[in-house]
Amino acid sequence: MAQKQNPNGRYDRRTIFTTLDGQEIHFVPFSWDEHLLSEEGLKAEYRERGELVDCPQYKVTFAGGASQMFDHDAASVLQAPPETPPEDVERVIAEQKATWEKYLDASKRLAAENQAEMVNLVYTESLSHIALPADTAWEERQRKKHVKIPTDPEEKRLHYINTVLLRYRSDQIDLMATVVAVSMGIVKEDDLAMAVASFRDQAWGNSIQQLYGRGSAGKVEDRKNGDLDQQSTVLISEDS
């Protein structure tokens, strides 16, 4: 599957991402419904392990005897229910705080794992058609910079994507945001731009670097020195 030009424009422009150095990379949207089911499955696994991933609740009893459950928040856990005996208030608040901390910890780990799964989904599915180029000039350039290039074929492919095609952190994050937004069904230009800006504020960069980062991607110094790979527009064909 070699890289090739796209003179006939057969790709939907909404599935083409343009990098800072002008390369155009075709991506394949993933199934958002399948992703949501994956998130639910992961959350169920946390529950099965006894992890507190559902927000703790408290009960409010109204005049007339009717009651309703409400989700706790950082403020409510510091207050004991009205019917709590005075001698138990301190203990109840301590228990609520402890439960709340367990919930926050489990939710944070679950969110991080979900985000890592999505990053992996984009790199291994949405960009699965991207193959290593026949031209190995990029390898020679990196070796001169003492960059250790993976020998495993898939790791090498991901390394190439992250250090050549998406060599800047902003490209990595914006591509991720664009693929996610399009996969969600956001296709209007203005809506897509707003969605990408919103996703950009999330911690995508950390997840990307933890999974595929090689340390050299995204260095501002490279851009200042004009150290850009002078490659023509790159589009990847699934059937090439």
Summary of the structure (lengths in Angstrom):
residues: 240
radius of gyration: 23.9
end to end distance: 4.6
largest distance: 78.6
contacts: 622
relative contact order: 0.18
helix: 53%
strand: 8%
